[in-house]
Amino acid sequence: MKEMKINEDIKEKYSVTTFDSAEYLDNDELIALYLSETLKEGTDQDFIEALNTVARAKGMNELAKKAGIGRESLYQTLNSQKPRFESIRKILDALNIELIPTVKSLEKSVRYTNK
C-alpha cells in the first residue's frame, strides 16, 4: 500500500501519465506489426496481452460483434491463461489479421539448437 502512495505522489508532483499502447495502435498495418513482433519475440501470454491491447484499441464491443462472440466471452478469452485457439482465430479474423506459418530463418534455427 505504501508503494502505491509513493507512486501517486510522484504522479502528482511530476504530472506523470500512464502509457497505454492501445492509444497508438491506430492503423491495421501497425496492429499487424505489433502482433507479429509479439508472437515472434514474446511468450504465449505476451501475445494474448498484445491481442487484448489491440482489442481495446479497436473497441471491445465492436470487435466482439465482428468476431461473432459475446463481449463477455471476448473479455474472458483475452484474460485467460489458455484461451481456445478457435476463439483466437475468430478475433484475428475480425481484426482482418491472418497467421501465416513460415520457415524460421537459418540463423534463428541455429541459435535455438545451440542452447
Biopython code that builds the backbone (N, CA, C, O; Angstrom):
import numpy as np
from Bio.PDB.StructureBuilder import StructureBuilder

atoms = [
    (1, "MET", "N", (0.807, -1.192, 0.000)),
    (1, "MET", "CA", (0.000, 0.000, 0.000)),
    (1, "MET", "C", (0.856, 1.264, 0.000)),
    (1, "MET", "O", (0.532, 2.229, -0.693)),
    (2, "LYS", "N", (1.930, 1.269, 0.760)),
    (2, "LYS", "CA", (2.768, 2.451, 0.840)),
    (2, "LYS", "C", (3.398, 2.753, -0.520)),
    (2, "LYS", "O", (3.515, 3.915, -0.909)),
    (3, "GLU", "N", (3.803, 1.703, -1.241)),
    (3, "GLU", "CA", (4.399, 1.889, -2.558)),
    (3, "GLU", "C", (3.422, 2.599, -3.494)),
    (3, "GLU", "O", (3.825, 3.455, -4.281)),
    (4, "MET", "N", (2.152, 2.247, -3.410)),
    (4, "MET", "CA", (1.129, 2.873, -4.235)),
    (4, "MET", "C", (1.046, 4.366, -3.927)),
    (4, "MET", "O", (0.894, 5.176, -4.842)),
    (5, "LYS", "N", (1.143, 4.737, -2.667)),
    (5, "LYS", "CA", (1.084, 6.143, -2.253)),
    (5, "LYS", "C", (2.275, 6.908, -2.824)),
    (5, "LYS", "O", (2.124, 8.039, -3.285)),
    (6, "ILE", "N", (3.441, 6.301, -2.795)),
    (6, "ILE", "CA", (4.626, 6.948, -3.351)),
    (6, "ILE", "C", (4.426, 7.196, -4.842)),
    (6, "ILE", "O", (4.726, 8.278, -5.346)),
    (7, "ASN", "N", (3.917, 6.189, -5.542)),
    (7, "ASN", "CA", (3.676, 6.349, -6.971)),
    (7, "ASN", "C", (2.685, 7.468, -7.247)),
    (7, "ASN", "O", (2.883, 8.247, -8.180)),
    (8, "GLU", "N", (1.639, 7.560, -6.467)),
    (8, "GLU", "CA", (0.644, 8.624, -6.646)),
    (8, "GLU", "C", (1.263, 9.991, -6.376)),
    (8, "GLU", "O", (0.968, 10.955, -7.082)),
    (9, "ASP", "N", (2.118, 10.079, -5.361)),
    (9, "ASP", "CA", (2.794, 11.345, -5.065)),
    (9, "ASP", "C", (3.683, 11.766, -6.227)),
    (9, "ASP", "O", (3.711, 12.936, -6.611)),
    (10, "ILE", "N", (4.400, 10.813, -6.774)),
    (10, "ILE", "CA", (5.268, 11.108, -7.920)),
    (10, "ILE", "C", (4.433, 11.551, -9.114)),
    (10, "ILE", "O", (4.782, 12.509, -9.804)),
    (11, "LYS", "N", (3.334, 10.851, -9.351)),
    (11, "LYS", "CA", (2.444, 11.228, -10.455)),
    (11, "LYS", "C", (1.979, 12.677, -10.316)),
    (11, "LYS", "O", (2.015, 13.449, -11.273)),
    (12, "GLU", "N", (1.548, 13.026, -9.115)),
    (12, "GLU", "CA", (1.053, 14.384, -8.885)),
    (12, "GLU", "C", (2.166, 15.418, -9.020)),
    (12, "GLU", "O", (1.972, 16.470, -9.630)),
    (13, "LYS", "N", (3.311, 15.123, -8.459)),
    (13, "LYS", "CA", (4.415, 16.083, -8.459)),
    (13, "LYS", "C", (4.949, 16.334, -9.861)),
    (13, "LYS", "O", (5.266, 17.472, -10.207)),
    (14, "TYR", "N", (5.053, 15.285, -10.673)),
    (14, "TYR", "CA", (5.682, 15.415, -11.983)),
    (14, "TYR", "C", (4.707, 15.310, -13.152)),
    (14, "TYR", "O", (5.138, 15.250, -14.304)),
    (15, "SER", "N", (3.422, 15.287, -12.884)),
    (15, "SER", "CA", (2.402, 15.169, -13.942)),
    (15, "SER", "C", (2.653, 13.959, -14.838)),
    (15, "SER", "O", (2.619, 14.066, -16.064)),
    (16, "VAL", "N", (2.900, 12.826, -14.226)),
    (16, "VAL", "CA", (3.158, 11.589, -14.953)),
    (16, "VAL", "C", (1.831, 10.960, -15.359)),
    (16, "VAL", "O", (0.901, 10.869, -14.557)),
    (17, "THR", "N", (1.758, 10.532, -16.605)),
    (17, "THR", "CA", (0.571, 9.817, -17.066)),
    (17, "THR", "C", (0.953, 8.379, -17.379)),
    (17, "THR", "O", (2.116, 8.082, -17.653)),
    (18, "THR", "N", (-0.012, 7.507, -17.338)),
    (18, "THR", "CA", (0.218, 6.098, -17.630)),
    (18, "THR", "C", (0.262, 5.899, -19.136)),
    (18, "THR", "O", (-0.607, 6.387, -19.859)),
    (19, "PHE", "N", (1.275, 5.182, -19.608)),
    (19, "PHE", "CA", (1.396, 4.878, -21.036)),
    (19, "PHE", "C", (0.463, 3.725, -21.377)),
    (19, "PHE", "O", (0.460, 2.698, -20.698)),
    (20, "ASP", "N", (-0.317, 3.895, -22.416)),
    (20, "ASP", "CA", (-1.207, 2.844, -22.896)),
    (20, "ASP", "C", (-0.974, 2.686, -24.389)),
    (20, "ASP", "O", (-1.374, 3.541, -25.179)),
    (21, "SER", "N", (-0.330, 1.593, -24.774)),
    (21, "SER", "CA", (-0.002, 1.381, -26.187)),
    (21, "SER", "C", (-1.241, 1.295, -27.066)),
    (21, "SER", "O", (-1.147, 1.518, -28.273)),
    (22, "ALA", "N", (-2.396, 0.978, -26.496)),
    (22, "ALA", "CA", (-3.635, 0.914, -27.279)),
    (22, "ALA", "C", (-3.944, 2.257, -27.935)),
    (22, "ALA", "O", (-4.558, 2.300, -29.001)),
    (23, "GLU", "N", (-3.527, 3.338, -27.312)),
    (23, "GLU", "CA", (-3.778, 4.666, -27.860)),
    (23, "GLU", "C", (-3.001, 4.923, -29.148)),
    (23, "GLU", "O", (-3.350, 5.827, -29.907)),
    (24, "TYR", "N", (-1.959, 4.144, -29.401)),
    (24, "TYR", "CA", (-1.103, 4.369, -30.568)),
    (24, "TYR", "C", (-1.327, 3.350, -31.678)),
    (24, "TYR", "O", (-0.751, 3.474, -32.759)),
    (25, "LEU", "N", (-2.148, 2.357, -31.422)),
    (25, "LEU", "CA", (-2.437, 1.333, -32.434)),
    (25, "LEU", "C", (-3.626, 1.808, -33.264)),
    (25, "LEU", "O", (-4.761, 1.377, -33.062)),
    (26, "ASP", "N", (-3.334, 2.703, -34.199)),
    (26, "ASP", "CA", (-4.414, 3.377, -34.909)),
    (26, "ASP", "C", (-4.550, 3.001, -36.386)),
    (26, "ASP", "O", (-5.332, 3.616, -37.111)),
    (27, "ASN", "N", (-3.786, 1.986, -36.838)),
    (27, "ASN", "CA", (-3.997, 1.510, -38.209)),
    (27, "ASN", "C", (-3.678, 0.020, -38.294)),
    (27, "ASN", "O", (-2.943, -0.524, -37.471)),
    (28, "ASP", "N", (-4.244, -0.617, -39.301)),
    (28, "ASP", "CA", (-4.147, -2.078, -39.417)),
    (28, "ASP", "C", (-2.716, -2.572, -39.597)),
    (28, "ASP", "O", (-2.353, -3.623, -39.069)),
    (29, "GLU", "N", (-1.901, -1.823, -40.339)),
    (29, "GLU", "CA", (-0.511, -2.241, -40.558)),
    (29, "GLU", "C", (0.279, -2.232, -39.253)),
    (29, "GLU", "O", (1.057, -3.147, -38.983)),
    (30, "LEU", "N", (0.077, -1.208, -38.459)),
    (30, "LEU", "CA", (0.763, -1.113, -37.168)),
    (30, "LEU", "C", (0.303, -2.222, -36.228)),
    (30, "LEU", "O", (1.107, -2.803, -35.499)),
    (31, "ILE", "N", (-0.985, -2.508, -36.250)),
    (31, "ILE", "CA", (-1.528, -3.590, -35.428)),
    (31, "ILE", "C", (-0.932, -4.926, -35.850)),
    (31, "ILE", "O", (-0.545, -5.728, -35.000)),
    (32, "ALA", "N", (-0.855, -5.171, -37.155)),
    (32, "ALA", "CA", (-0.278, -6.423, -37.654)),
    (32, "ALA", "C", (1.185, -6.547, -37.242)),
    (32, "ALA", "O", (1.622, -7.623, -36.832)),
    (33, "LEU", "N", (1.940, -5.468, -37.346)),
    (33, "LEU", "CA", (3.347, -5.482, -36.951)),
    (33, "LEU", "C", (3.492, -5.735, -35.453)),
    (33, "LEU", "O", (4.341, -6.520, -35.031)),
    (34, "TYR", "N", (2.673, -5.076, -34.661)),
    (34, "TYR", "CA", (2.691, -5.236, -33.203)),
    (34, "TYR", "C", (2.431, -6.691, -32.811)),
    (34, "TYR", "O", (3.149, -7.257, -31.985)),
    (35, "LEU", "N", (1.407, -7.285, -33.405)),
    (35, "LEU", "CA", (1.083, -8.681, -33.095)),
    (35, "LEU", "C", (2.158, -9.632, -33.612)),
    (35, "LEU", "O", (2.507, -10.598, -32.934)),
    (36, "SER", "N", (2.683, -9.367, -34.801)),
    (36, "SER", "CA", (3.726, -10.229, -35.375)),
    (36, "SER", "C", (4.978, -10.245, -34.511)),
    (36, "SER", "O", (5.527, -11.307, -34.218)),
    (37, "GLU", "N", (5.423, -9.066, -34.107)),
    (37, "GLU", "CA", (6.629, -8.983, -33.279)),
    (37, "GLU", "C", (6.416, -9.625, -31.915)),
    (37, "GLU", "O", (7.314, -10.278, -31.384)),
    (38, "THR", "N", (5.241, -9.441, -31.354)),
    (38, "THR", "CA", (4.948, -10.056, -30.056)),
    (38, "THR", "C", (4.918, -11.568, -30.180)),
    (38, "THR", "O", (5.432, -12.276, -29.314)),
    (39, "LEU", "N", (4.322, -12.062, -31.243)),
    (39, "LEU", "CA", (4.262, -13.508, -31.457)),
    (39, "LEU", "C", (5.653, -14.078, -31.692)),
    (39, "LEU", "O", (5.974, -15.167, -31.214)),
    (40, "LYS", "N", (6.475, -13.343, -32.427)),
    (40, "LYS", "CA", (7.819, -13.815, -32.759)),
    (40, "LYS", "C", (8.765, -13.759, -31.562)),
    (40, "LYS", "O", (9.558, -14.678, -31.357)),
    (41, "GLU", "N", (8.689, -12.701, -30.779)),
    (41, "GLU", "CA", (9.676, -12.473, -29.722)),
    (41, "GLU", "C", (9.182, -12.767, -28.308)),
    (41, "GLU", "O", (9.990, -12.962, -27.401)),
    (42, "GLY", "N", (7.873, -12.802, -28.112)),
    (42, "GLY", "CA", (7.336, -12.944, -26.764)),
    (42, "GLY", "C", (6.857, -14.342, -26.445)),
    (42, "GLY", "O", (7.050, -15.283, -27.214)),
    (43, "THR", "N", (6.234, -14.448, -25.303)),
    (43, "THR", "CA", (5.648, -15.710, -24.853)),
    (43, "THR", "C", (4.203, -15.790, -25.339)),
    (43, "THR", "O", (3.669, -14.828, -25.891)),
    (44, "ASP", "N", (3.586, -16.934, -25.129)),
    (44, "ASP", "CA", (2.172, -17.083, -25.465)),
    (44, "ASP", "C", (1.336, -16.039, -24.723)),
    (44, "ASP", "O", (0.442, -15.422, -25.301)),
    (45, "GLN", "N", (1.636, -15.852, -23.447)),
    (45, "GLN", "CA", (0.879, -14.889, -22.645)),
    (45, "GLN", "C", (1.114, -13.463, -23.129)),
    (45, "GLN", "O", (0.198, -12.642, -23.092)),
    (46, "ASP", "N", (2.333, -13.156, -23.583)),
    (46, "ASP", "CA", (2.608, -11.834, -24.151)),
    (46, "ASP", "C", (1.715, -11.578, -25.361)),
    (46, "ASP", "O", (1.199, -10.475, -25.541)),
    (47, "PHE", "N", (1.537, -12.616, -26.194)),
    (47, "PHE", "CA", (0.694, -12.466, -27.379)),
    (47, "PHE", "C", (-0.759, -12.211, -26.991)),
    (47, "PHE", "O", (-1.422, -11.363, -27.588)),
    (48, "ILE", "N", (-1.253, -12.935, -26.001)),
    (48, "ILE", "CA", (-2.635, -12.737, -25.555)),
    (48, "ILE", "C", (-2.801, -11.322, -24.995)),
    (48, "ILE", "O", (-3.816, -10.670, -25.241)),
    (49, "GLU", "N", (-1.812, -10.852, -24.247)),
    (49, "GLU", "CA", (-1.867, -9.487, -23.720)),
    (49, "GLU", "C", (-1.837, -8.463, -24.855)),
    (49, "GLU", "O", (-2.537, -7.452, -24.799)),
    (50, "ALA", "N", (-1.029, -8.723, -25.885)),
    (50, "ALA", "CA", (-0.978, -7.826, -27.041)),
    (50, "ALA", "C", (-2.320, -7.822, -27.766)),
    (50, "ALA", "O", (-2.792, -6.773, -28.204)),
    (51, "LEU", "N", (-2.921, -8.980, -27.888)),
    (51, "LEU", "CA", (-4.232, -9.083, -28.526)),
    (51, "LEU", "C", (-5.282, -8.317, -27.708)),
    (51, "LEU", "O", (-6.179, -7.688, -28.270)),
    (52, "ASN", "N", (-5.163, -8.377, -26.406)),
    (52, "ASN", "CA", (-6.048, -7.616, -25.521)),
    (52, "ASN", "C", (-5.865, -6.112, -25.757)),
    (52, "ASN", "O", (-6.843, -5.365, -25.810)),
    (53, "THR", "N", (-4.625, -5.678, -25.895)),
    (53, "THR", "CA", (-4.335, -4.270, -26.163)),
    (53, "THR", "C", (-4.945, -3.833, -27.489)),
    (53, "THR", "O", (-5.528, -2.753, -27.587)),
    (54, "VAL", "N", (-4.809, -4.677, -28.507)),
    (54, "VAL", "CA", (-5.388, -4.375, -29.817)),
    (54, "VAL", "C", (-6.910, -4.302, -29.712)),
    (54, "VAL", "O", (-7.537, -3.429, -30.312)),
    (55, "ALA", "N", (-7.494, -5.210, -28.959)),
    (55, "ALA", "CA", (-8.949, -5.211, -28.784)),
    (55, "ALA", "C", (-9.411, -3.908, -28.136)),
    (55, "ALA", "O", (-10.438, -3.348, -28.521)),
    (56, "ARG", "N", (-8.661, -3.431, -27.161)),
    (56, "ARG", "CA", (-9.009, -2.151, -26.534)),
    (56, "ARG", "C", (-8.859, -1.002, -27.528)),
    (56, "ARG", "O", (-9.657, -0.065, -27.530)),
    (57, "ALA", "N", (-7.829, -1.083, -28.376)),
    (57, "ALA", "CA", (-7.616, -0.039, -29.384)),
    (57, "ALA", "C", (-8.762, 0.003, -30.388)),
    (57, "ALA", "O", (-9.182, 1.078, -30.816)),
    (58, "LYS", "N", (-9.257, -1.153, -30.754)),
    (58, "LYS", "CA", (-10.338, -1.244, -31.738)),
    (58, "LYS", "C", (-11.717, -1.033, -31.121)),
    (58, "LYS", "O", (-12.660, -0.634, -31.804)),
    (59, "GLY", "N", (-11.821, -1.303, -29.830)),
    (59, "GLY", "CA", (-13.115, -1.224, -29.145)),
    (59, "GLY", "C", (-13.649, -2.625, -28.914)),
    (59, "GLY", "O", (-13.930, -3.359, -29.861)),
    (60, "MET", "N", (-13.785, -2.983, -27.665)),
    (60, "MET", "CA", (-14.200, -4.337, -27.295)),
    (60, "MET", "C", (-15.561, -4.705, -27.877)),
    (60, "MET", "O", (-15.726, -5.795, -28.425)),
    (61, "ASN", "N", (-16.531, -3.811, -27.763)),
    (61, "ASN", "CA", (-17.878, -4.125, -28.256)),
    (61, "ASN", "C", (-17.880, -4.371, -29.758)),
    (61, "ASN", "O", (-18.457, -5.347, -30.239)),
    (62, "GLU", "N", (-17.230, -3.475, -30.491)),
    (62, "GLU", "CA", (-17.181, -3.599, -31.949)),
    (62, "GLU", "C", (-16.467, -4.884, -32.358)),
    (62, "GLU", "O", (-16.924, -5.589, -33.258)),
    (63, "LEU", "N", (-15.356, -5.191, -31.707)),
    (63, "LEU", "CA", (-14.602, -6.400, -32.033)),
    (63, "LEU", "C", (-15.412, -7.652, -31.717)),
    (63, "LEU", "O", (-15.415, -8.603, -32.498)),
    (64, "ALA", "N", (-16.091, -7.657, -30.591)),
    (64, "ALA", "CA", (-16.923, -8.814, -30.225)),
    (64, "ALA", "C", (-17.993, -9.058, -31.288)),
    (64, "ALA", "O", (-18.239, -10.202, -31.671)),
    (65, "LYS", "N", (-18.626, -7.992, -31.763)),
    (65, "LYS", "CA", (-19.645, -8.128, -32.814)),
    (65, "LYS", "C", (-19.043, -8.711, -34.088)),
    (65, "LYS", "O", (-19.592, -9.646, -34.671)),
    (66, "LYS", "N", (-17.908, -8.151, -34.518)),
    (66, "LYS", "CA", (-17.260, -8.631, -35.744)),
    (66, "LYS", "C", (-16.813, -10.082, -35.618)),
    (66, "LYS", "O", (-16.859, -10.840, -36.586)),
    (67, "ALA", "N", (-16.378, -10.466, -34.413)),
    (67, "ALA", "CA", (-15.895, -11.833, -34.187)),
    (67, "ALA", "C", (-17.043, -12.820, -34.008)),
    (67, "ALA", "O", (-16.838, -14.033, -34.055)),
    (68, "GLY", "N", (-18.243, -12.302, -33.804)),
    (68, "GLY", "CA", (-19.395, -13.176, -33.607)),
    (68, "GLY", "C", (-19.401, -13.855, -32.250)),
    (68, "GLY", "O", (-19.929, -14.956, -32.094)),
    (69, "ILE", "N", (-18.809, -13.186, -31.273)),
    (69, "ILE", "CA", (-18.807, -13.716, -29.908)),
    (69, "ILE", "C", (-19.334, -12.628, -28.969)),
    (69, "ILE", "O", (-19.305, -11.443, -29.299)),
    (70, "GLY", "N", (-19.801, -13.035, -27.832)),
    (70, "GLY", "CA", (-20.303, -12.071, -26.861)),
    (70, "GLY", "C", (-19.171, -11.250, -26.262)),
    (70, "GLY", "O", (-18.028, -11.700, -26.190)),
    (71, "ARG", "N", (-19.508, -10.047, -25.837)),
    (71, "ARG", "CA", (-18.498, -9.172, -25.240)),
    (71, "ARG", "C", (-17.856, -9.828, -24.027)),
    (71, "ARG", "O", (-16.643, -9.741, -23.833)),
    (72, "GLU", "N", (-18.675, -10.485, -23.211)),
    (72, "GLU", "CA", (-18.157, -11.161, -22.017)),
    (72, "GLU", "C", (-17.215, -12.299, -22.405)),
    (72, "GLU", "O", (-16.193, -12.509, -21.752)),
    (73, "SER", "N", (-17.553, -13.026, -23.456)),
    (73, "SER", "CA", (-16.678, -14.106, -23.940)),
    (73, "SER", "C", (-15.351, -13.553, -24.435)),
    (73, "SER", "O", (-14.299, -14.160, -24.233)),
    (74, "LEU", "N", (-15.408, -12.392, -25.088)),
    (74, "LEU", "CA", (-14.175, -11.752, -25.558)),
    (74, "LEU", "C", (-13.291, -11.397, -24.371)),
    (74, "LEU", "O", (-12.092, -11.676, -24.382)),
    (75, "TYR", "N", (-13.875, -10.784, -23.352)),
    (75, "TYR", "CA", (-13.111, -10.447, -22.144)),
    (75, "TYR", "C", (-12.506, -11.702, -21.509)),
    (75, "TYR", "O", (-11.337, -11.706, -21.125)),
    (76, "GLN", "N", (-13.302, -12.757, -21.403)),
    (76, "GLN", "CA", (-12.811, -13.999, -20.793)),
    (76, "GLN", "C", (-11.672, -14.596, -21.607)),
    (76, "GLN", "O", (-10.673, -15.046, -21.046)),
    (77, "THR", "N", (-11.820, -14.600, -22.924)),
    (77, "THR", "CA", (-10.774, -15.148, -23.793)),
    (77, "THR", "C", (-9.475, -14.388, -23.623)),
    (77, "THR", "O", (-8.408, -14.990, -23.501)),
    (78, "LEU", "N", (-9.561, -13.069, -23.616)),
    (78, "LEU", "CA", (-8.357, -12.241, -23.559)),
    (78, "LEU", "C", (-7.763, -12.128, -22.166)),
    (78, "LEU", "O", (-6.680, -11.567, -21.997)),
    (79, "ASN", "N", (-8.451, -12.652, -21.177)),
    (79, "ASN", "CA", (-7.913, -12.660, -19.819)),
    (79, "ASN", "C", (-7.630, -14.073, -19.327)),
    (79, "ASN", "O", (-7.353, -14.286, -18.146)),
    (80, "SER", "N", (-7.700, -15.026, -20.234)),
    (80, "SER", "CA", (-7.461, -16.428, -19.900)),
    (80, "SER", "C", (-5.981, -16.764, -20.062)),
    (80, "SER", "O", (-5.298, -16.207, -20.921)),
    (81, "GLN", "N", (-5.500, -17.670, -19.236)),
    (81, "GLN", "CA", (-4.125, -18.147, -19.376)),
    (81, "GLN", "C", (-3.978, -19.063, -20.589)),
    (81, "GLN", "O", (-2.912, -19.126, -21.201)),
    (82, "LYS", "N", (-5.047, -19.768, -20.928)),
    (82, "LYS", "CA", (-5.010, -20.710, -22.048)),
    (82, "LYS", "C", (-6.296, -20.586, -22.866)),
    (82, "LYS", "O", (-7.177, -21.442, -22.783)),
    (83, "PRO", "N", (-6.396, -19.516, -23.656)),
    (83, "PRO", "CA", (-7.606, -19.354, -24.461)),
    (83, "PRO", "C", (-7.679, -20.400, -25.562)),
    (83, "PRO", "O", (-6.656, -20.936, -25.991)),
    (84, "ARG", "N", (-8.880, -20.685, -26.010)),
    (84, "ARG", "CA", (-9.068, -21.659, -27.087)),
    (84, "ARG", "C", (-8.581, -21.061, -28.399)),
    (84, "ARG", "O", (-8.798, -19.882, -28.679)),
    (85, "PHE", "N", (-7.923, -21.888, -29.194)),
    (85, "PHE", "CA", (-7.408, -21.427, -30.477)),
    (85, "PHE", "C", (-8.541, -20.946, -31.375)),
    (85, "PHE", "O", (-8.382, -19.972, -32.111)),
    (86, "GLU", "N", (-9.671, -21.616, -31.317)),
    (86, "GLU", "CA", (-10.835, -21.223, -32.115)),
    (86, "GLU", "C", (-11.242, -19.776, -31.807)),
    (86, "GLU", "O", (-11.578, -19.015, -32.714)),
    (87, "SER", "N", (-11.210, -19.412, -30.549)),
    (87, "SER", "CA", (-11.563, -18.045, -30.153)),
    (87, "SER", "C", (-10.536, -17.044, -30.664)),
    (87, "SER", "O", (-10.892, -15.965, -31.137)),
    (88, "ILE", "N", (-9.271, -17.405, -30.568)),
    (88, "ILE", "CA", (-8.203, -16.530, -31.065)),
    (88, "ILE", "C", (-8.355, -16.325, -32.566)),
    (88, "ILE", "O", (-8.206, -15.208, -33.061)),
    (89, "ARG", "N", (-8.653, -17.404, -33.294)),
    (89, "ARG", "CA", (-8.866, -17.296, -34.749)),
    (89, "ARG", "C", (-10.012, -16.354, -35.069)),
    (89, "ARG", "O", (-9.904, -15.545, -35.990)),
    (90, "LYS", "N", (-11.105, -16.442, -34.331)),
    (90, "LYS", "CA", (-12.255, -15.555, -34.567)),
    (90, "LYS", "C", (-11.869, -14.093, -34.348)),
    (90, "LYS", "O", (-12.259, -13.214, -35.116)),
    (91, "ILE", "N", (-11.106, -13.850, -33.301)),
    (91, "ILE", "CA", (-10.670, -12.484, -33.002)),
    (91, "ILE", "C", (-9.747, -11.972, -34.099)),
    (91, "ILE", "O", (-9.902, -10.847, -34.572)),
    (92, "LEU", "N", (-8.785, -12.801, -34.502)),
    (92, "LEU", "CA", (-7.865, -12.396, -35.567)),
    (92, "LEU", "C", (-8.607, -12.155, -36.877)),
    (92, "LEU", "O", (-8.309, -11.198, -37.590)),
    (93, "ASP", "N", (-9.568, -13.013, -37.197)),
    (93, "ASP", "CA", (-10.376, -12.817, -38.406)),
    (93, "ASP", "C", (-11.124, -11.487, -38.346)),
    (93, "ASP", "O", (-11.191, -10.763, -39.339)),
    (94, "ALA", "N", (-11.682, -11.171, -37.189)),
    (94, "ALA", "CA", (-12.411, -9.913, -37.024)),
    (94, "ALA", "C", (-11.489, -8.705, -37.175)),
    (94, "ALA", "O", (-11.925, -7.628, -37.583)),
    (95, "LEU", "N", (-10.216, -8.891, -36.845)),
    (95, "LEU", "CA", (-9.219, -7.828, -36.996)),
    (95, "LEU", "C", (-8.624, -7.798, -38.403)),
    (95, "LEU", "O", (-7.801, -6.940, -38.723)),
    (96, "ASN", "N", (-9.052, -8.744, -39.236)),
    (96, "ASN", "CA", (-8.517, -8.890, -40.594)),
    (96, "ASN", "C", (-7.018, -9.223, -40.564)),
    (96, "ASN", "O", (-6.245, -8.755, -41.400)),
    (97, "ILE", "N", (-6.638, -10.033, -39.590)),
    (97, "ILE", "CA", (-5.254, -10.483, -39.415)),
    (97, "ILE", "C", (-5.216, -11.980, -39.657)),
    (97, "ILE", "O", (-6.061, -12.719, -39.151)),
    (98, "GLU", "N", (-4.232, -12.431, -40.434)),
    (98, "GLU", "CA", (-4.094, -13.871, -40.633)),
    (98, "GLU", "C", (-2.731, -14.339, -40.144)),
    (98, "GLU", "O", (-1.730, -13.633, -40.267)),
    (99, "LEU", "N", (-2.716, -15.532, -39.594)),
    (99, "LEU", "CA", (-1.467, -16.166, -39.184)),
    (99, "LEU", "C", (-0.985, -17.007, -40.352)),
    (99, "LEU", "O", (-1.700, -17.883, -40.840)),
    (100, "ILE", "N", (0.230, -16.733, -40.794)),
    (100, "ILE", "CA", (0.780, -17.471, -41.922)),
    (100, "ILE", "C", (2.064, -18.152, -41.462)),
    (100, "ILE", "O", (3.058, -17.477, -41.194)),
    (101, "PRO", "N", (2.057, -19.484, -41.366)),
    (101, "PRO", "CA", (3.276, -20.191, -40.963)),
    (101, "PRO", "C", (4.388, -19.988, -41.993)),
    (101, "PRO", "O", (4.160, -20.093, -43.198)),
    (102, "THR", "N", (5.578, -19.701, -41.507)),
    (102, "THR", "CA", (6.749, -19.573, -42.365)),
    (102, "THR", "C", (7.899, -20.332, -41.721)),
    (102, "THR", "O", (7.899, -20.596, -40.519)),
    (103, "VAL", "N", (8.863, -20.670, -42.536)),
    (103, "VAL", "CA", (10.052, -21.362, -42.045)),
    (103, "VAL", "C", (10.926, -20.343, -41.324)),
    (103, "VAL", "O", (11.138, -19.235, -41.818)),
    (104, "LYS", "N", (11.428, -20.720, -40.159)),
    (104, "LYS", "CA", (12.332, -19.841, -39.425)),
    (104, "LYS", "C", (13.607, -19.665, -40.230)),
    (104, "LYS", "O", (14.013, -20.554, -40.979)),
    (105, "SER", "N", (14.230, -18.513, -40.068)),
    (105, "SER", "CA", (15.494, -18.280, -40.757)),
    (105, "SER", "C", (16.542, -19.234, -40.197)),
    (105, "SER", "O", (16.436, -19.688, -39.058)),
    (106, "LEU", "N", (17.544, -19.530, -40.999)),
    (106, "LEU", "CA", (18.602, -20.445, -40.585)),
    (106, "LEU", "C", (19.289, -19.934, -39.331)),
    (106, "LEU", "O", (19.577, -20.710, -38.420)),
    (107, "GLU", "N", (19.554, -18.632, -39.274)),
    (107, "GLU", "CA", (20.219, -18.045, -38.117)),
    (107, "GLU", "C", (19.431, -18.302, -36.839)),
    (107, "GLU", "O", (20.007, -18.662, -35.812)),
    (108, "LYS", "N", (18.132, -18.122, -36.900)),
    (108, "LYS", "CA", (17.299, -18.331, -35.721)),
    (108, "LYS", "C", (17.247, -19.812, -35.356)),
    (108, "LYS", "O", (17.280, -20.156, -34.174)),
    (109, "SER", "N", (17.166, -20.692, -36.354)),
    (109, "SER", "CA", (17.127, -22.131, -36.096)),
    (109, "SER", "C", (18.404, -22.594, -35.420)),
    (109, "SER", "O", (18.356, -23.389, -34.480)),
    (110, "VAL", "N", (19.543, -22.109, -35.884)),
    (110, "VAL", "CA", (20.831, -22.488, -35.299)),
    (110, "VAL", "C", (20.912, -21.980, -33.871)),
    (110, "VAL", "O", (21.383, -22.691, -32.983)),
    (111, "ARG", "N", (20.463, -20.771, -33.647)),
    (111, "ARG", "CA", (20.504, -20.196, -32.304)),
    (111, "ARG", "C", (19.714, -21.058, -31.327)),
    (111, "ARG", "O", (20.163, -21.272, -30.201)),
    (112, "TYR", "N", (18.544, -21.558, -31.732)),
    (112, "TYR", "CA", (17.731, -22.373, -30.843)),
    (112, "TYR", "C", (18.320, -23.757, -30.622)),
    (112, "TYR", "O", (18.176, -24.313, -29.533)),
    (113, "THR", "N", (18.973, -24.322, -31.616)),
    (113, "THR", "CA", (19.519, -25.667, -31.453)),
    (113, "THR", "C", (20.811, -25.666, -30.653)),
    (113, "THR", "O", (21.213, -26.713, -30.147)),
    (114, "ASN", "N", (21.466, -24.530, -30.526)),
    (114, "ASN", "CA", (22.723, -24.461, -29.783)),
    (114, "ASN", "C", (22.531, -24.149, -28.310)),
    (114, "ASN", "O", (23.519, -24.011, -27.588)),
    (115, "LYS", "N", (21.324, -24.035, -27.847)),
    (115, "LYS", "CA", (21.085, -23.719, -26.426)),
    (115, "LYS", "C", (21.308, -24.919, -25.555)),
    (115, "LYS", "O", (21.153, -24.834, -24.336)),
]
sb = StructureBuilder()
sb.init_structure("model")
sb.init_model(0)
sb.init_chain("A")
sb.init_seg("    ")
for serial, (resi, resn, name, xyz) in enumerate(atoms, 1):
    if name == "N":
        sb.init_residue(resn, " ", resi, " ")
    sb.init_atom(name, np.array(xyz, "f"), 0.0, 1.0, " ", f" {name:<3s}", serial, name[0])
structure = sb.get_structure()
